[in-house]
């Protein structure tokens, strides 16, 4: 699987022409990238806007960090980052990238200790 450079991903999402947030943080986008959510991404009741914020402002990014959980799926990428609310618990987000530019978000929850430990290792 081809890895998409996360800097390009972040710049594309931050571009004023590419993504818009209204005052209630509803997301709309008008570029050729599909962001899809599986039912399992909502399992832990973390707001989708918080998941996107954690991805855009991540403290930890690991490309292809684990083996696929579903047959014929690619290796998932891991993001750990903050929610929109200052001081909130960090969030872990797992995504599968589908070439050329699609992203499937399949796991979102408050970051577990094993991923927080990876943050400490990187310091």
N, C-alpha and C positions, 0 to 999 in steps of 0.2 A: 504494500500500500504506500502510495506517495504521501509524504508528510507535507502539509501546507504550513508555510512559515507563520508562526503565531503573531509576529510583528505585523505582517501584511493583514492578517485576520483582524487584529485590533484596530489598525488604521482604517480598514474598510468599514468596520462597524462604527467608528467614531466620525466618519466623514458626514458632514451635514447633508450632503446629497444622498447618502445611502441609508441613514437610519434616523428616525424621529421619535422622540418621547414627548407625549403631551403632559399636561400638568398632573395627570393621574398615573403617569409612568406606563401608559399603554404603548406598546411597541408596534411600529410599522416600518417596513423597509421596502425599498424599490430597486434593489440590485439583484443580480442573478445568483443568489445564494438561498437555499431553502434551509430553514431551521425547523426541524421536526421534533416533536416530543412524544415519547412513548408513555403509556399509562404508568409504567413503573417509575418514571421521573417525578410523578406527583405523589407517590406513595408516602413520603415523609412530610408532606404538606409544607414544603418550602416554596415560597412564591417564585414563579418563573422569572419575574423581574429581578429578584435577588440572585437567581442562578446566572442570569446574563451579566449582572453586575460583577459577580464573583469571577466570571470568565474574563471580562474586560479589564479587571483590576487585580488579576491573580498575583499571589505571592509565590505560588508554586505551579509549574507546568511541566508535565512529564508526558512526552509523546510516546505512544504505543507502550504504555507502562505495564500492561497485563495481557494475559491470553484472552482471546475472544470468549464470551460467555454463551454465545449462540453460534451454532454451526453456520458457516459461510459468512460470518460477520468479520469485520476487520478488528485489529487490535485497538482497544480503546485508549483515548487520551484522558489524562487527569488534570483537572484544574482545582486549586484550593485558593479561595479568595474571600474577601469580605462581602457581607450583605449591604444593602443600601443604607440601613440604619447604622450610624456610627457607634462603634463599641459592641456590635452584635457578634454572635458566635461565627467563626469562619465556616464556610460552606465548601463541601467537596462536590464536584460536578464531573461526571464521566460521560464522554461523548464518543461516538464513532463518526469518523469522517468518511464520506462517500464521494469519491472523485466525480466531477472535478471540484465542486465547491459546496456540497451539501453537508450538513451536520445533523446527526441524530443524537439528541440528549436523552439518555436512558436512565440516569441515576443522579439524584440530587438529595443531599441531606447535610445536617450539621457535621462538620469534619470530625472524623474519628481520630483517636490518639495516634494510630499508626501513621496517618498522613501528617498530623501535626509534628510528629517526630522527624519526618522528612524535612520539614521546614527548619527545624533546629539543626539538622545535619548540614544544611546548605549555608548556614551563617558562618 
